[in-house]
Amino acid sequence: MALTHEPTAPYHSAQDALRVLETVAGRASGVTDAELARRTGLGTHRLTSLLRMLRREGYVEQTADGAYVTGAVLSRLGSAHDREQALREKLQHTLDDLRESVGAAIYMSRYVDGEVLVTQCAESPATPAVHEWVDFRSSAHASAVGKSLLGQLDVNGRRDHLARHKTARLTSRTITSEKLLLSRLDAHPPTVPVLDLQEYAVGTVCAAVPITAGSAVGCLALSLPVEHAHRLRQAADRLNKGAAPVLLSLAI
């Protein structure tokens, strides 16, 4: 399925982080931050921020003399043995951290074989997940998750999906015009989070950002009760900034 979106901020962060990890992995005895800066070409501020994230996520560790070496998480994800389970556990840990920092239920979704799939979710009593009152697979036109995923497909991919899943009215705010929906998807800036303002369910607002590794189409999303709608844009911005570790896990 062809993609139409441009690289997002998390994509660039993940690419830079991969450069750092490749350099660290290439030196079993460890590499200093000065050498990392020289080999990667990254500025001090940028490199410091990336190393902080990589240490927090367990991808690198710092030895007593200050050198950086590969961490346990990188070793496990890089192993062919049980990689899928390791990836799922790592993603869940990252989603749980995002739930706490953003203060909202967090969702990981993929577009697989022409269908919208919510593959993982991080929720809690204080941040409950949205009630799936209509199957997410048939409501992509209304949900932030669905619109983010459809937005990453080409025009033919979008039309194919909508031919199989009609744009039914779920709330008074749902867009039911296929022409209008396609127009909005086409005009939406790829680096701006997609919003759902009670289009899928009354009483819930959502936001989603694209998370794409290789040819796989995915997104990261959040949901809030409508009484917290005033926090939506700020939460979406924090979600976007916190998406790099998710993309990095998928890319390793």
Solvent accessible surface area in square Angstrom, and as a share of the most:
residue,aa,sasa,rsa
1,M,124,0.55
2,A,55,0.43
3,L,61,0.30
4,T,71,0.41
5,H,46,0.21
6,E,105,0.47
7,P,67,0.42
8,T,9,0.05
9,A,63,0.49
10,P,4,0.03
11,Y,79,0.30
12,H,99,0.44
13,S,23,0.15
14,A,3,0.02
15,Q,78,0.35
16,D,22,0.11
17,A,0,0.00
18,L,38,0.19
19,R,101,0.37
20,V,0,0.00
21,L,7,0.03
22,E,123,0.55
23,T,22,0.13
24,V,1,0.01
25,A,61,0.47
26,G,61,0.58
27,R,86,0.31
28,A,105,0.82
29,S,95,0.61
30,G,6,0.06
31,V,2,0.01
32,T,64,0.37
33,D,74,0.38
34,A,65,0.51
35,E,23,0.10
36,L,0,0.00
37,A,31,0.24
38,R,170,0.62
39,R,143,0.52
40,T,10,0.06
41,G,64,0.62
42,L,21,0.10
43,G,46,0.44
44,T,109,0.63
45,H,160,0.72
46,R,83,0.30
47,L,6,0.03
48,T,63,0.36
49,S,46,0.30
50,L,6,0.03
51,L,8,0.04
52,R,142,0.52
53,M,18,0.08
54,L,0,0.00
55,R,122,0.45
56,R,149,0.54
57,E,12,0.05
58,G,20,0.19
59,Y,0,0.00
60,V,2,0.01
61,E,87,0.39
62,Q,71,0.32
63,T,53,0.31
64,A,121,0.94
65,D,124,0.64
66,G,26,0.25
67,A,10,0.08
68,Y,16,0.06
69,V,32,0.19
70,T,52,0.30
71,G,1,0.01
72,A,73,0.57
73,V,41,0.23
74,L,23,0.12
75,S,69,0.44
76,R,106,0.39
77,L,2,0.01
78,G,58,0.56
79,S,44,0.29
80,A,103,0.80
81,H,154,0.69
82,D,70,0.36
83,R,57,0.21
84,E,128,0.58
85,Q,82,0.36
86,A,4,0.03
87,L,15,0.07
88,R,121,0.44
89,E,77,0.35
90,K,16,0.07
91,L,5,0.02
92,Q,55,0.24
93,H,103,0.46
94,T,4,0.02
95,L,0,0.00
96,D,42,0.22
97,D,67,0.35
98,L,14,0.07
99,R,39,0.14
100,E,121,0.54
101,S,53,0.34
102,V,6,0.03
103,G,26,0.25
104,A,1,0.01
105,A,0,0.00
106,I,0,0.00
107,Y,13,0.05
108,M,1,0.00
109,S,0,0.00
110,R,58,0.21
111,Y,20,0.08
112,V,63,0.36
113,D,139,0.72
114,G,11,0.11
115,E,46,0.21
116,V,2,0.01
117,L,68,0.34
118,V,49,0.28
119,T,48,0.28
120,Q,13,0.06
121,C,42,0.25
122,A,2,0.02
123,E,91,0.41
124,S,30,0.19
125,P,141,0.88
126,A,92,0.71
127,T,20,0.11
128,P,80,0.50
129,A,33,0.25
130,V,25,0.14
131,H,142,0.63
132,E,86,0.39
133,W,124,0.44
134,V,32,0.19
135,D,54,0.28
136,F,31,0.13
137,R,116,0.42
138,S,43,0.28
139,S,0,0.00
140,A,2,0.01
141,H,3,0.01
142,A,0,0.00
143,S,9,0.06
144,A,1,0.01
145,V,17,0.10
146,G,0,0.00
147,K,17,0.07
148,S,5,0.03
149,L,0,0.00
150,L,0,0.00
151,G,19,0.18
152,Q,3,0.01
153,L,0,0.00
154,D,36,0.19
155,V,77,0.44
156,N,119,0.61
157,G,3,0.03
158,R,9,0.03
159,R,124,0.45
160,D,68,0.35
161,H,1,0.00
162,L,2,0.01
163,A,64,0.50
164,R,103,0.38
165,H,34,0.15
166,K,144,0.61
167,T,22,0.13
168,A,55,0.43
169,R,151,0.55
170,L,28,0.14
171,T,12,0.07
172,S,104,0.67
173,R,137,0.50
174,T,7,0.04
175,I,19,0.10
176,T,48,0.28
177,S,50,0.32
178,E,66,0.29
179,K,171,0.72
180,L,76,0.38
181,L,1,0.00
182,L,20,0.10
183,S,63,0.41
184,R,138,0.50
185,L,15,0.07
186,D,105,0.54
187,A,81,0.63
188,H,64,0.29
189,P,67,0.42
190,P,41,0.26
191,T,67,0.39
192,V,65,0.38
193,P,25,0.16
194,V,19,0.11
195,L,32,0.16
196,D,1,0.01
197,L,74,0.37
198,Q,35,0.16
199,E,19,0.09
200,Y,3,0.01
201,A,12,0.10
202,V,122,0.70
203,G,25,0.24
204,T,21,0.12
205,V,3,0.02
206,C,15,0.09
207,A,0,0.00
208,A,0,0.00
209,V,2,0.01
210,P,14,0.09
211,I,3,0.01
212,T,15,0.09
213,A,25,0.19
214,G,71,0.68
215,S,101,0.65
216,A,48,0.37
217,V,8,0.04
218,G,0,0.00
219,C,0,0.00
220,L,0,0.00
221,A,1,0.01
222,L,0,0.00
223,S,5,0.03
224,L,5,0.02
225,P,49,0.31
226,V,55,0.32
227,E,122,0.55
228,H,69,0.31
229,A,40,0.31
230,H,152,0.68
231,R,67,0.24
232,L,4,0.02
233,R,171,0.62
234,Q,126,0.56
235,A,2,0.02
236,A,3,0.02
237,D,65,0.34
238,R,116,0.42
239,L,0,0.00
240,N,22,0.11
241,K,153,0.65
242,G,19,0.19
243,A,0,0.00
244,A,8,0.06
245,P,9,0.06
246,V,0,0.00
247,L,7,0.04
248,L,0,0.00
249,S,0,0.00
250,L,30,0.15
251,A,47,0.36
252,I,44,0.22
